[in-house]
Amino acid sequence: MIKLKNHSATIFVIDDDVQVCKAIKLLMESVHLNVISFTSVQDYLETFDQTQIGCLIVDVRMPKMSGIDLQQYFLDKKIQHHPPIIVISGHADITTAVKAVQLGALDFIEKPFNNQQMIDIVHKAIKIDKAAYHDFLHMKTLHKNYQSLTKREQQVFEVVVTGKANKVIAFDLSISQSTVEAHRAKVMEKMSANNLSELVKMAILLGLLST
């Protein structure tokens, strides 16, 4: 199995045409980008993990699993983070291009492609993915912190962010006001929130509070 550098941007090229893989690899390396190529989607998936940053350049038509199939796989498996996908094709048609974009492709490029166009969209993909990966890590931390709360602390959290006063929360949960204050302080500490405003934003991201 190929060892991947988790936090360095990598261009993953998937095409059953070895010459296309080589051409894209040379192009990306000419602008000092790290490249790993695969001749099948299955080979790529054997190395995949959600901490990979970069972009995917994948052919739309390949045996067994195509570029479209890879997009559908990510959706079906509810993968929280994967590199942005650039779909390439030597036999493009409008229907396929539309489907690729609907499934989340960053772009759909016909072969033979313009080198500068490819370089530009790859750089755009890397920039997008770095931001997406930051959000992915942030959400993982939020969920981890939320799960560290006790059931009662989760209850207090979910009521506190609605703006209710401590005495009202105490009445609703049938506990003392001092107990509410203690739980509230623990919630702030475990969630690493500096103030109520931050806690509200966290609740929205966690789906505990609608905007």
N, C-alpha and C positions, 0 to 999 in steps of 0.2 A: 504494500500500500504506500502511496506517495505521502511523504510528510509535508504538511502545509504549514506555513507561517501564519498563525491566526490573525495577527494584527497588522500585517503589511498588505497593501492593496495588491491583488492578483487578478489577472485577466484569465478567465477560464474559457477556452475555446473548445467547442464540441462540434465535430464535423466528421463524417465517415470518409470524406475525401482528404487523404493525408497531405496532398499538395496544398489544399486550402488551409489546413492547420499550420503548415510550415510557413506559408505566405503571411498569415496573420501574426504568427509568432515573431517573424522577422520584422514586420511592421511595428508591432508593439515594443519590441526590444530596441528598435531604432530611436524610440523616445523614452528609453530607460524604464520600461514597465516590466514587471515580472509576469511571465506567462506560463500556464500549464495547459497542455492540449490533450484531448480525449477523442477517440474515434467512435464513442457511443455514449449515450446518456447514462446507461447502466454503470459504465466505468466511472463517470463523474460522481454519480450518487454514492458509490462505494467510499468516496473520500469526503463527501459533503458533511459539513457541520455548520451550525448557525452563527459561528463566530468568524466566518470567512468574509473578508471585505474586498470589494473590487467590482467586477461585472462579469456577466456571462454572455459570450457570443456563441449562439447555437443555431445550427442549420434547421430549417423548418421541415425538411424531409429526410428521414433516416430510417433504417430497418428497426423493427421492434418498437423503440420509443423515439418520437420526433421532438422537435423543439416545442411544438404545441402540447405534446404529451407531458413534457417536463413542466411547463407552466401549469397544466391541469393537476399534475402531481403535487406541486407546492400548495395549490389551493385546496385540494382534497385532504392533504395531510395537515392543513392549517399551520404550515411552517411560518413561524413568527418573523424570521429574518432570513433572507437569501439575497445574493447580489442581484442588482437590476439586470434584466434580460434584454439583449439586443438580438433580434431574430434576423437571420440572413437566409437568402434563397436565390437559387439560380433559375427557378421556375415560378416566379411570383404571380399571384393573381389577387384581385381585390378582396375576394371573400376570405382568403387565408390571411391577408394582411390585416383586415378588420378584426378577425377572430383573435389574432396574436395581440393586437392592441387592447381588445376587450378583456383579454386574460391578464393584462398588466404589462405587456412588453413596453420597454422604454422607446424602442424604435424598430422599424422593419426596413431592412436594407437589401436591395437587390444586388446580386453578383453580376458582373464584376463591379465592385464598389470603388468609390473615390477614396484614396488613402487618407486625405486630410479630413474628409467627412467622417471616416471611421475613427480617426484619432480624436477628433473633437467630441463625438458622441461618447466615446470611452471615458474621456476626462470628465464629461458631464456626469456619467454614470457613477464614477468613483466619488465625485463630490456628493452626489445624492446618497450614495450608500454609506458614506462616513457619517452623515447626519442621521440616516435611518438606523445605523448600528448604535449610535449614541442613544437614540430613543429606545431601542431594543434593550440595551443594558439598564437604562433608567426604569423601564417597565418591570424588568426582572427584579430589580432592587425593591421597587414599590410592592410587588407581590410578595417578595420574601419578607419584607418588613411587616406587611399586613398579616401574613400568616403567623408571624411571631407574637401577635396580640392574642390575649386570652379571649374567650367568647364574650365575656362581659366588656372588655376593652373595645372589642369590635362593635358591640352595641352602642357604647358611649361615643365612639368615633362617628358612627353613622348618624347619631342624633346631634352631636355637637356641630357638625358641618351644616346642619339645617338652620343654625343660628339661634337655637333655643337656649335660654339661660340655664345655668346650673340647677337652680331650684326647680325649674320646670322638668328638666331631665330627671332629677331625683324623684319627683312625683311620678313621672311616666314609668320609670324603671323600678319603682318601689324600693329605693335605696336612699341613704342619707346624702345630703348635699356635700358633706366632707368626703364621702366615698366617691362621689362623682368627680370632685376636684382632684382626688388622688388618681383615679383612672384617667382623667383628662391629661394630667401631667405625664403619666406613663405613656399614653398614646402619642403625645407630642415628642417624647424622648425616643420611643421605638421607631416612629415614622420619620425621625430626623427633620421635623417641621419646626421652623423658627417662630411661626405665628399662625393664627387661624386661617389667614388668607392662603398660606402655603398648604395647609391641611385640606382646605376646600378644593384646591387645584388637584391635589392627590386623589381625593375622593371622586372627582370627575373623571380622571384618567383611569381609575379602577372600576368605573361604572357604577359607583355607589350613589352618585348624585347626578341628576340630569342638568344640563345647562339651560 
